[in-house]
Amino acid sequence: MGMEPVIPIYALLTSIHGDYLESFEKMRAAGYEYVELLGMNYAENKRFSEQYPVREVKAAMEKSGMTPVTAHERVEDLDHFYWDDILKYYDTLGCHCIVHPMIWIRTREDALRLAKQLNKTGKYMRQRGFDYLLHTHHFEFRRLNNGETLVDIIMENTDPEYLGFEYDVVWSMRAGIDPVEQLKKMGERCFIIHQKDYNPKFPEPVNFFETMKTLGLNDVEDMQTFVREHTGPDFFRVLGEGCVDIQGIIKAASDMGFVRYVVAESEMKTQRQFEIAKKEYDVLRACILSAEA
C-alpha cells in the first residue's frame, strides 16, 4: 500500500468561515481524498459535532469523495470524558482512529504517569474497535541525563496494541531529533506523520533546547514559557518553500513501509488556506510518486 496525502481540518480553520460542510468539496478540488477531522472548532469555540449533525457531515464527505482517517480529540482528563457519544459519532463517519493532539510533560515522572493513562485509554479504544495515537510535538523530546527522551519513556511503558504515534516531523526537529531515526524507533506504531516546512532564515538554532542552554535557561522550569515565545508562525513555510528535506524524509518513510498517510499541516494561518493546501498536495504527491518509483 502506497502513502497518501491528508488534509487536516485544523489547518483550514481560518478559511472555512462557517462553511464546514461545503469545505469537503474544496478539499477534494485541491486533490485530497483523505481528511483528518478535528473535534473542537477553535475558530468558533464550539464542537463540530454540536454544530453539524453527524449524518449531514457523513453525506457531505460521501458527496465530495473525502474519507476520514483520523480525528483529533483533545482530552485533558482521560478518566472523565464521555467517550461513548464521541466514538458513536466517529463510528458513523467511518473514522476509527482517535488522536490525542497535545500533551505537556517535563519530567520522567510526568512521562510515566501519562504512559499509564494513555495505555488505559488505548485499551478501551481497542475494545471499541478504534486505534489510539499520540501526536508528538517538540517539548516531549526533552532528553534526560541518560540520553533518553520523554517519548522513549512513553514508548517503553505503553503497549503497542493500545498506543500508536502520529509523528510530527518538523516539530521534533525543533528538539534536535533526526526524523528518519525517530521513524525507525517508532516503527509500525507510526502509520501517519505530519509534514511541515520551516524558514531557512529562522534567526536561531532549530533546536530550541540548544538555545535555552546558551541563554542559561532551565529546560524544565523555563520550558513552557520559552516554547510559547519561540514557536511562532514565522518559523514555518509552505511545503516546498522552506529548507526541510521533504523528499528525503518521504523516501525514507516509503522504504520503511509502515507510513500510510502524510498530513500536510500548514501552520501559516492565512485566509488562503485552500490555495496553500493545493500547493502542498502537489508537493506531497510529487514526493510520494518519486519515492515509490
Sequence and secondary structure as in RCSB ss.txt:
>XXXX:A:sequence
MGMEPVIPIYALLTSIHGDYLESFEKMRAAGYEYVELLGMNYAENKRFSEQYPVREVKAAMEKSGMTPVTAHERV
EDLDHFYWDDILKYYDTLGCHCIVHPMIWIRTREDALRLAKQLNKTGKYMRQRGFDYLLHTHHFEFRRLNNGETL
VDIIMENTDPEYLGFEYDVVWSMRAGIDPVEQLKKMGERCFIIHQKDYNPKFPEPVNFFETMKTLGLNDVEDMQT
FVREHTGPDFFRVLGEGCVDIQGIIKAASDMGFVRYVVAESEMKTQRQFEIAKKEYDVLRACILSAEA
>XXXX:A:secstr
   EEEEEHHHHHHHHTT HHHHHHHHHHTT  EEEEESEETTTTEEHHHHS HHHHHHHHHHHT EEEEEE   
S TTS  HHHHHHHHHHHT  EEEE      SHHHHHHHHHHHHHHHHHHHHTT EEEEE  SGGG B TTS BH
HHHHHHTS TTT EEEEEHHHHHTTT  HHHHHHHHGGG  EEEE EE TT SS S HHHHHHHTT  TTTSHHH
HHHHS  GGGEE TTSSS  HHHHHHHHHHH    EEEE      TTHHHHHHHHHHHHHHHHHHHH 
